[in-house]
Amino acid sequence: MISDSFGIVDAKGFSEVLQKARNGQEIPMVTLMRTLGIEAWLRGLQSFRMFVGAGENSGEPLRLLAPITSSAEKN
């Protein structure tokens, strides 16, 4: 998971939540949906090559190529 590479999501904990869902146990659905949304957004950025670093399984963290700024910061 890209979000795990950035330290946003704990992949092991996320996997445990998915396993609970598979087993029909109660899970924090809103949190799960937000996590999936963040992961999808980051994967979209990755498709535009917005990251540098080897990332997963290399020990080297991913980094953004350019800082993300809000429109308020630009003015």
Distance bins in CASP14 RR format, pairs under 12 A and 6 or more apart:
PFRMAT RR
TARGET T0000
AUTHOR 0000-0000-0000
RMODE 2
METHOD distances of the structure
MODEL  1
1 7 0 0 0 0 1 0 0 0 0 0 0
1 8 0 0 0 0 1 0 0 0 0 0 0
1 9 1 0 0 1 0 0 0 0 0 0 0
1 10 0 0 0 0 1 0 0 0 0 0 0
1 11 1 0 1 0 0 0 0 0 0 0 0
1 12 0 0 0 0 0 1 0 0 0 0 0
1 13 0 0 0 0 0 1 0 0 0 0 0
1 14 1 0 0 1 0 0 0 0 0 0 0
1 15 0 0 0 0 1 0 0 0 0 0 0
1 18 0 0 0 0 0 1 0 0 0 0 0
1 35 0 0 0 0 1 0 0 0 0 0 0
1 36 0 0 0 0 0 1 0 0 0 0 0
1 37 0 0 0 0 0 1 0 0 0 0 0
1 38 0 0 0 0 1 0 0 0 0 0 0
1 39 1 0 1 0 0 0 0 0 0 0 0
1 40 0 0 0 0 0 1 0 0 0 0 0
1 42 0 0 0 0 1 0 0 0 0 0 0
1 43 0 0 0 0 1 0 0 0 0 0 0
1 46 0 0 0 0 0 1 0 0 0 0 0
1 55 0 0 0 0 0 1 0 0 0 0 0
1 56 1 0 0 1 0 0 0 0 0 0 0
1 57 0 0 0 0 0 1 0 0 0 0 0
1 62 0 0 0 0 0 1 0 0 0 0 0
2 8 0 0 0 0 1 0 0 0 0 0 0
2 9 0 0 0 0 1 0 0 0 0 0 0
2 11 0 0 0 0 0 1 0 0 0 0 0
2 14 0 0 0 0 0 1 0 0 0 0 0
2 35 0 0 0 0 0 1 0 0 0 0 0
2 37 0 0 0 0 0 1 0 0 0 0 0
2 38 0 0 0 0 1 0 0 0 0 0 0
2 39 1 0 0 1 0 0 0 0 0 0 0
2 40 0 0 0 0 1 0 0 0 0 0 0
2 41 0 0 0 0 1 0 0 0 0 0 0
2 42 1 0 1 0 0 0 0 0 0 0 0
2 43 1 0 0 1 0 0 0 0 0 0 0
2 44 0 0 0 0 1 0 0 0 0 0 0
2 45 0 0 0 0 1 0 0 0 0 0 0
2 46 1 0 0 1 0 0 0 0 0 0 0
2 47 0 0 0 0 0 1 0 0 0 0 0
2 50 0 0 0 0 0 1 0 0 0 0 0
2 51 1 0 0 1 0 0 0 0 0 0 0
2 53 0 0 0 0 0 1 0 0 0 0 0
2 55 0 0 0 0 1 0 0 0 0 0 0
2 56 0 0 0 0 1 0 0 0 0 0 0
2 61 0 0 0 0 0 1 0 0 0 0 0
2 62 1 0 0 1 0 0 0 0 0 0 0
2 63 0 0 0 0 0 1 0 0 0 0 0
2 64 0 0 0 0 0 1 0 0 0 0 0
3 9 1 1 0 0 0 0 0 0 0 0 0
3 10 0 0 0 0 1 0 0 0 0 0 0
3 11 0 0 0 0 1 0 0 0 0 0 0
3 13 0 0 0 0 0 1 0 0 0 0 0
3 14 0 0 0 0 1 0 0 0 0 0 0
3 34 0 0 0 0 0 1 0 0 0 0 0
3 35 1 0 0 1 0 0 0 0 0 0 0
3 36 0 0 0 0 1 0 0 0 0 0 0
3 37 0 0 0 0 1 0 0 0 0 0 0
3 38 1 0 1 0 0 0 0 0 0 0 0
3 39 1 0 1 0 0 0 0 0 0 0 0
3 40 0 0 0 0 1 0 0 0 0 0 0
3 41 0 0 0 0 1 0 0 0 0 0 0
3 42 1 0 1 0 0 0 0 0 0 0 0
3 43 0 0 0 0 1 0 0 0 0 0 0
3 45 0 0 0 0 0 1 0 0 0 0 0
3 46 0 0 0 0 0 1 0 0 0 0 0
3 56 0 0 0 0 0 1 0 0 0 0 0
3 62 0 0 0 0 0 1 0 0 0 0 0
4 10 1 0 0 1 0 0 0 0 0 0 0
4 11 1 1 0 0 0 0 0 0 0 0 0
4 12 0 0 0 0 1 0 0 0 0 0 0
4 13 0 0 0 0 1 0 0 0 0 0 0
4 14 1 0 0 1 0 0 0 0 0 0 0
4 15 0 0 0 0 0 1 0 0 0 0 0
4 35 0 0 0 0 0 1 0 0 0 0 0
4 38 0 0 0 0 0 1 0 0 0 0 0
4 39 0 0 0 0 1 0 0 0 0 0 0
4 42 0 0 0 0 0 1 0 0 0 0 0
4 55 0 0 0 0 1 0 0 0 0 0 0
4 56 1 0 0 1 0 0 0 0 0 0 0
4 57 0 0 0 0 0 1 0 0 0 0 0
4 59 0 0 0 0 0 1 0 0 0 0 0
4 61 0 0 0 0 0 1 0 0 0 0 0
4 62 0 0 0 0 1 0 0 0 0 0 0
5 11 0 0 0 0 1 0 0 0 0 0 0
5 39 0 0 0 0 0 1 0 0 0 0 0
5 42 0 0 0 0 1 0 0 0 0 0 0
5 43 0 0 0 0 0 1 0 0 0 0 0
5 46 0 0 0 0 1 0 0 0 0 0 0
5 51 0 0 0 0 1 0 0 0 0 0 0
5 52 0 0 0 0 0 1 0 0 0 0 0
5 53 0 0 0 0 1 0 0 0 0 0 0
5 54 0 0 0 0 1 0 0 0 0 0 0
5 55 1 0 1 0 0 0 0 0 0 0 0
5 56 1 0 1 0 0 0 0 0 0 0 0
5 57 0 0 0 0 1 0 0 0 0 0 0
5 58 0 0 0 0 1 0 0 0 0 0 0
5 59 0 0 0 0 1 0 0 0 0 0 0
5 60 0 0 0 0 1 0 0 0 0 0 0
5 61 1 0 0 1 0 0 0 0 0 0 0
5 62 1 0 1 0 0 0 0 0 0 0 0
5 63 0 0 0 0 1 0 0 0 0 0 0
5 64 0 0 0 0 0 1 0 0 0 0 0
6 38 0 0 0 0 1 0 0 0 0 0 0
6 39 0 0 0 0 0 1 0 0 0 0 0
6 41 0 0 0 0 0 1 0 0 0 0 0
6 42 1 0 0 1 0 0 0 0 0 0 0
6 45 0 0 0 0 0 1 0 0 0 0 0
6 46 0 0 0 0 0 1 0 0 0 0 0
6 50 0 0 0 0 0 1 0 0 0 0 0
6 51 0 0 0 0 1 0 0 0 0 0 0
6 53 0 0 0 0 0 1 0 0 0 0 0
6 55 0 0 0 0 1 0 0 0 0 0 0
6 56 0 0 0 0 0 1 0 0 0 0 0
6 61 1 0 0 1 0 0 0 0 0 0 0
6 62 1 0 0 1 0 0 0 0 0 0 0
6 63 0 0 0 0 1 0 0 0 0 0 0
6 64 0 0 0 0 1 0 0 0 0 0 0
7 14 0 0 0 0 0 1 0 0 0 0 0
7 38 0 0 0 0 0 1 0 0 0 0 0
7 42 0 0 0 0 0 1 0 0 0 0 0
7 55 0 0 0 0 0 1 0 0 0 0 0
7 56 0 0 0 0 0 1 0 0 0 0 0
7 61 0 0 0 0 1 0 0 0 0 0 0
7 62 0 0 0 0 1 0 0 0 0 0 0
8 14 0 0 0 0 0 1 0 0 0 0 0
8 34 0 0 0 0 0 1 0 0 0 0 0
8 35 0 0 0 0 1 0 0 0 0 0 0
8 37 0 0 0 0 0 1 0 0 0 0 0
8 38 1 0 0 1 0 0 0 0 0 0 0
8 39 0 0 0 0 1 0 0 0 0 0 0
8 41 0 0 0 0 0 1 0 0 0 0 0
8 42 0 0 0 0 1 0 0 0 0 0 0
8 61 0 0 0 0 0 1 0 0 0 0 0
8 62 0 0 0 0 0 1 0 0 0 0 0
9 15 0 0 0 0 0 1 0 0 0 0 0
9 16 0 0 0 0 0 1 0 0 0 0 0
9 17 0 0 0 0 0 1 0 0 0 0 0
9 18 0 0 0 0 0 1 0 0 0 0 0
9 31 0 0 0 0 0 1 0 0 0 0 0
9 32 0 0 0 0 0 1 0 0 0 0 0
9 34 0 0 0 0 1 0 0 0 0 0 0
9 35 1 0 1 0 0 0 0 0 0 0 0
9 36 0 0 0 0 1 0 0 0 0 0 0
9 37 0 0 0 0 0 1 0 0 0 0 0
9 38 1 0 0 1 0 0 0 0 0 0 0
9 39 1 0 0 1 0 0 0 0 0 0 0
9 42 0 0 0 0 1 0 0 0 0 0 0
10 16 0 0 0 0 1 0 0 0 0 0 0
10 17 0 0 0 0 1 0 0 0 0 0 0
10 35 0 0 0 0 0 1 0 0 0 0 0
11 17 0 0 0 0 0 1 0 0 0 0 0
11 18 0 0 0 0 0 1 0 0 0 0 0
11 35 0 0 0 0 0 1 0 0 0 0 0
11 39 0 0 0 0 0 1 0 0 0 0 0
11 56 0 0 0 0 1 0 0 0 0 0 0
11 57 0 0 0 0 0 1 0 0 0 0 0
12 18 0 0 0 0 0 1 0 0 0 0 0
12 19 0 0 0 0 0 1 0 0 0 0 0
13 19 0 0 0 0 1 0 0 0 0 0 0
13 20 0 0 0 0 1 0 0 0 0 0 0
13 27 0 0 0 0 0 1 0 0 0 0 0
13 28 0 0 0 0 0 1 0 0 0 0 0
13 31 0 0 0 0 0 1 0 0 0 0 0
13 32 0 0 0 0 0 1 0 0 0 0 0
13 35 0 0 0 0 0 1 0 0 0 0 0
14 20 0 0 0 0 0 1 0 0 0 0 0
14 21 0 0 0 0 0 1 0 0 0 0 0
14 27 0 0 0 0 0 1 0 0 0 0 0
14 28 0 0 0 0 0 1 0 0 0 0 0
14 31 0 0 0 0 1 0 0 0 0 0 0
14 32 0 0 0 0 1 0 0 0 0 0 0
14 34 0 0 0 0 0 1 0 0 0 0 0
14 35 1 0 0 1 0 0 0 0 0 0 0
14 36 0 0 0 0 1 0 0 0 0 0 0
14 38 0 0 0 0 0 1 0 0 0 0 0
14 39 0 0 0 0 1 0 0 0 0 0 0
15 21 0 0 0 0 0 1 0 0 0 0 0
15 22 0 0 0 0 0 1 0 0 0 0 0
15 32 0 0 0 0 0 1 0 0 0 0 0
15 35 0 0 0 0 0 1 0 0 0 0 0
16 22 0 0 0 0 0 1 0 0 0 0 0
16 23 0 0 0 0 0 1 0 0 0 0 0
16 25 0 0 0 0 0 1 0 0 0 0 0
16 27 0 0 0 0 1 0 0 0 0 0 0
16 28 0 0 0 0 0 1 0 0 0 0 0
16 32 0 0 0 0 0 1 0 0 0 0 0
17 23 0 0 0 0 0 1 0 0 0 0 0
17 24 0 0 0 0 0 1 0 0 0 0 0
17 25 0 0 0 0 1 0 0 0 0 0 0
17 26 0 0 0 0 0 1 0 0 0 0 0
17 27 1 0 1 0 0 0 0 0 0 0 0
17 28 1 0 0 1 0 0 0 0 0 0 0
17 29 0 0 0 0 1 0 0 0 0 0 0
17 31 0 0 0 0 1 0 0 0 0 0 0
17 32 1 0 0 1 0 0 0 0 0 0 0
17 33 0 0 0 0 0 1 0 0 0 0 0
17 35 0 0 0 0 1 0 0 0 0 0 0
17 36 0 0 0 0 0 1 0 0 0 0 0
18 24 0 0 0 0 0 1 0 0 0 0 0
18 25 0 0 0 0 0 1 0 0 0 0 0
18 27 0 0 0 0 1 0 0 0 0 0 0
18 28 0 0 0 0 0 1 0 0 0 0 0
18 32 0 0 0 0 1 0 0 0 0 0 0
18 35 0 0 0 0 0 1 0 0 0 0 0
18 36 0 0 0 0 0 1 0 0 0 0 0
19 25 0 0 0 0 1 0 0 0 0 0 0
19 27 0 0 0 0 1 0 0 0 0 0 0
20 26 1 0 0 1 0 0 0 0 0 0 0
20 27 1 0 1 0 0 0 0 0 0 0 0
20 28 0 0 0 0 1 0 0 0 0 0 0
20 29 0 0 0 0 0 1 0 0 0 0 0
20 32 0 0 0 0 1 0 0 0 0 0 0
21 27 1 0 1 0 0 0 0 0 0 0 0
21 28 0 0 0 0 0 1 0 0 0 0 0
21 29 0 0 0 0 1 0 0 0 0 0 0
21 31 0 0 0 0 0 1 0 0 0 0 0
21 32 1 0 0 1 0 0 0 0 0 0 0
21 33 0 0 0 0 0 1 0 0 0 0 0
21 36 0 0 0 0 0 1 0 0 0 0 0
26 32 0 0 0 0 0 1 0 0 0 0 0
27 33 0 0 0 0 0 1 0 0 0 0 0
27 35 0 0 0 0 0 1 0 0 0 0 0
28 34 0 0 0 0 1 0 0 0 0 0 0
28 35 0 0 0 0 1 0 0 0 0 0 0
29 35 0 0 0 0 0 1 0 0 0 0 0
29 36 0 0 0 0 0 1 0 0 0 0 0
30 36 0 0 0 0 0 1 0 0 0 0 0
30 37 0 0 0 0 0 1 0 0 0 0 0
31 37 0 0 0 0 0 1 0 0 0 0 0
31 38 0 0 0 0 0 1 0 0 0 0 0
32 38 0 0 0 0 0 1 0 0 0 0 0
32 39 0 0 0 0 0 1 0 0 0 0 0
33 39 0 0 0 0 0 1 0 0 0 0 0
33 40 0 0 0 0 0 1 0 0 0 0 0
34 40 0 0 0 0 0 1 0 0 0 0 0
34 41 0 0 0 0 0 1 0 0 0 0 0
35 41 0 0 0 0 0 1 0 0 0 0 0
35 42 0 0 0 0 0 1 0 0 0 0 0
36 42 0 0 0 0 0 1 0 0 0 0 0
36 43 0 0 0 0 0 1 0 0 0 0 0
37 43 0 0 0 0 1 0 0 0 0 0 0
37 44 0 0 0 0 0 1 0 0 0 0 0
38 44 0 0 0 0 0 1 0 0 0 0 0
38 45 0 0 0 0 0 1 0 0 0 0 0
39 45 0 0 0 0 0 1 0 0 0 0 0
39 46 0 0 0 0 0 1 0 0 0 0 0
40 46 0 0 0 0 0 1 0 0 0 0 0
40 47 0 0 0 0 0 1 0 0 0 0 0
41 47 0 0 0 0 0 1 0 0 0 0 0
41 48 0 0 0 0 0 1 0 0 0 0 0
41 50 0 0 0 0 0 1 0 0 0 0 0
41 68 0 0 0 0 0 1 0 0 0 0 0
42 48 0 0 0 0 0 1 0 0 0 0 0
42 50 0 0 0 0 1 0 0 0 0 0 0
42 51 0 0 0 0 1 0 0 0 0 0 0
42 55 0 0 0 0 0 1 0 0 0 0 0
42 62 0 0 0 0 1 0 0 0 0 0 0
42 64 0 0 0 0 0 1 0 0 0 0 0
42 68 0 0 0 0 0 1 0 0 0 0 0
43 50 0 0 0 0 0 1 0 0 0 0 0
43 51 0 0 0 0 0 1 0 0 0 0 0
43 62 0 0 0 0 0 1 0 0 0 0 0
44 50 0 0 0 0 1 0 0 0 0 0 0
44 51 0 0 0 0 0 1 0 0 0 0 0
45 51 1 0 0 1 0 0 0 0 0 0 0
45 52 0 0 0 0 0 1 0 0 0 0 0
45 62 0 0 0 0 0 1 0 0 0 0 0
45 63 0 0 0 0 0 1 0 0 0 0 0
45 64 1 0 0 1 0 0 0 0 0 0 0
45 65 0 0 0 0 1 0 0 0 0 0 0
45 66 0 0 0 0 0 1 0 0 0 0 0
45 68 0 0 0 0 1 0 0 0 0 0 0
46 52 0 0 0 0 0 1 0 0 0 0 0
46 53 0 0 0 0 0 1 0 0 0 0 0
46 55 0 0 0 0 0 1 0 0 0 0 0
46 56 0 0 0 0 0 1 0 0 0 0 0
46 62 0 0 0 0 1 0 0 0 0 0 0
46 64 0 0 0 0 0 1 0 0 0 0 0
46 65 0 0 0 0 0 1 0 0 0 0 0
48 64 0 0 0 0 0 1 0 0 0 0 0
48 65 0 0 0 0 1 0 0 0 0 0 0
48 66 0 0 0 0 0 1 0 0 0 0 0
49 62 0 0 0 0 0 1 0 0 0 0 0
49 64 0 0 0 0 0 1 0 0 0 0 0
49 65 1 0 0 1 0 0 0 0 0 0 0
49 66 0 0 0 0 0 1 0 0 0 0 0
50 62 0 0 0 0 1 0 0 0 0 0 0
50 63 0 0 0 0 1 0 0 0 0 0 0
50 64 1 0 0 1 0 0 0 0 0 0 0
50 65 1 0 1 0 0 0 0 0 0 0 0
50 66 1 0 0 1 0 0 0 0 0 0 0
50 67 0 0 0 0 0 1 0 0 0 0 0
50 68 0 0 0 0 1 0 0 0 0 0 0
51 60 0 0 0 0 0 1 0 0 0 0 0
51 61 0 0 0 0 1 0 0 0 0 0 0
51 62 1 0 1 0 0 0 0 0 0 0 0
51 63 1 0 0 1 0 0 0 0 0 0 0
51 64 1 0 0 1 0 0 0 0 0 0 0
51 65 1 0 0 1 0 0 0 0 0 0 0
51 66 0 0 0 0 0 1 0 0 0 0 0
51 68 0 0 0 0 0 1 0 0 0 0 0
52 60 0 0 0 0 1 0 0 0 0 0 0
52 61 0 0 0 0 1 0 0 0 0 0 0
52 62 1 0 0 1 0 0 0 0 0 0 0
52 63 1 0 1 0 0 0 0 0 0 0 0
52 64 1 0 0 1 0 0 0 0 0 0 0
52 65 1 0 1 0 0 0 0 0 0 0 0
52 66 0 0 0 0 0 1 0 0 0 0 0
53 59 0 0 0 0 1 0 0 0 0 0 0
53 60 1 0 1 0 0 0 0 0 0 0 0
53 61 1 0 0 1 0 0 0 0 0 0 0
53 62 1 0 1 0 0 0 0 0 0 0 0
53 63 1 0 0 1 0 0 0 0 0 0 0
53 64 0 0 0 0 0 1 0 0 0 0 0
53 65 0 0 0 0 1 0 0 0 0 0 0
54 60 1 0 1 0 0 0 0 0 0 0 0
54 61 0 0 0 0 1 0 0 0 0 0 0
54 62 0 0 0 0 1 0 0 0 0 0 0
54 63 0 0 0 0 0 1 0 0 0 0 0
55 61 1 0 0 1 0 0 0 0 0 0 0
55 62 1 0 1 0 0 0 0 0 0 0 0
55 63 0 0 0 0 1 0 0 0 0 0 0
56 62 0 0 0 0 1 0 0 0 0 0 0
67 73 0 0 0 0 1 0 0 0 0 0 0
67 74 0 0 0 0 0 1 0 0 0 0 0
68 74 0 0 0 0 0 1 0 0 0 0 0
69 75 0 0 0 0 0 1 0 0 0 0 0
END
